[in-house]
Amino acid sequence: MNLQLRFFASLREGLGLSEELVSVPASVITTADLRAWLMQRGEVWAQLLNSERSLRCAVNQHIAAENIALSDGDEVAFFPPVTGG
């Protein structure tokens, strides 16, 4: 399955990229699976995408829960929560 990934704010800065097209293994079915798979890319990835860190995820520009199923061609965005004031 191919996914278009987008990273925003501190994730974009920490990873040094804003978007990427990836081909994921068949074991990646949900957004939580994707996050876990990405964390295996190395220390920086593991640190920035750590499950203890509060992050938001959107699939095809709609806020998504961690267990939403992914489909080929989906756009998945990760970003920190936004605060206003």
C-alpha positions in Angstrom: 0.0 0.0 0.0 1.3 3.5 -0.9 0.6 6.4 1.4 1.4 10.1 1.1 2.8 11.3 4.5 2.8 14.9 5.6 4.6 16.2 8.7 3.9 19.6 10.3 5.4 22.0 12.9 8.0 20.4 15.2 7.7 17.1 13.4 8.7 18.7 10.1 11.5 20.5 11.8 12.8 17.5 13.6 12.6 15.1 10.7 13.8 17.5 8.1 11.0 16.8 5.7 7.5 17.9 5.2 6.1 15.1 3.0 7.0 11.7 1.7 5.5 9.0 -0.4 6.0 5.5 1.3 5.2 2.0 0.5 4.2 0.2 3.7 4.2 -3.5 4.5 1.0 -5.4 4.7 1.2 -5.4 8.5 0.4 -1.6 8.5 -3.4 -1.5 8.6 -4.2 1.4 10.9 -2.8 4.8 11.7 -1.4 3.3 14.9 0.4 0.6 12.9 1.8 3.3 10.6 3.1 5.3 13.5 4.8 2.2 15.1 6.3 1.3 11.7 7.7 4.8 11.2 9.2 4.8 14.7 11.4 1.8 13.6 13.2 4.1 11.2 15.6 5.3 13.8 16.1 7.2 17.0 14.9 10.6 15.8 11.7 9.0 14.4 11.1 7.0 17.6 11.6 10.1 19.7 9.3 12.4 17.6 6.5 9.8 17.0 6.7 8.2 20.5 3.2 7.0 21.6 3.6 8.9 24.8 3.9 12.2 22.9 0.6 13.9 22.2 0.2 14.0 18.4 -2.7 14.4 16.1 -3.3 12.5 12.9 -5.4 13.3 9.9 -6.3 10.9 7.0 -7.4 12.6 3.8 -7.6 15.9 5.7 -10.0 14.6 8.4 -8.9 14.2 12.0 -8.5 10.5 12.6 -8.4 8.2 15.6 -5.4 5.9 16.1 -7.3 2.8 15.0 -8.7 4.1 11.7 -8.0 1.7 8.7 -5.8 3.0 5.9 -6.3 2.5 2.2 -3.9 2.6 -0.7 -3.4 6.2 -1.8 -4.4 7.8 1.5 -2.8 11.0 2.7 -1.8 10.8 6.3 -0.7 13.9 8.2 1.0 14.0 11.7 1.1 17.2 13.7 1.3 18.3 17.3 -1.9 19.6 19.0 -2.5 23.3 18.3 -3.2 25.7 21.0 -4.7 29.1 20.7 -4.7 32.1 22.8 
